[in-house]
Amino acid sequence: MPVIVTVDEAPDEGLLLEAERLATDRELELHVVHVIGESEFKQLEETSIEETGQPLDLDTVRNYAKKVADEAASGTISAYTPVGLEGEEAARIVQYVSKVEADYVVIGGRKRSPVGKAMFGSVSQSVLLNADCPVLLVKNS
């Protein structure tokens, strides 16, 4: 059962280090996960069509997401498994957490305005509310 840490294309080093510490302390695997959401998928598809004339297949999208996860973690942490997913970010993270029976999820949080706090429709909140395991929210630096 792994520790899951979610990253985007501009990862927070503190988030990765905290996830690595948690996994190491508990002698667990660490999975670094990047999810290609709808807007990122559309951009990739447009580029693919312009360059090749072909739409993207899901394996290509997942491999790209896995590459993003790997690049985000390399140079910051040492032992991890990169994972690429596609779809609605919060739902796919929660689904993956259940699938691998994760022990913990480590996610980043951003400062939000008072209105943003009231609305709080973020991926972080959805994962906090729906994951089947403890969730560690690390404030982005």
Disulfide bonds with the S-S distance in Angstrom:
none
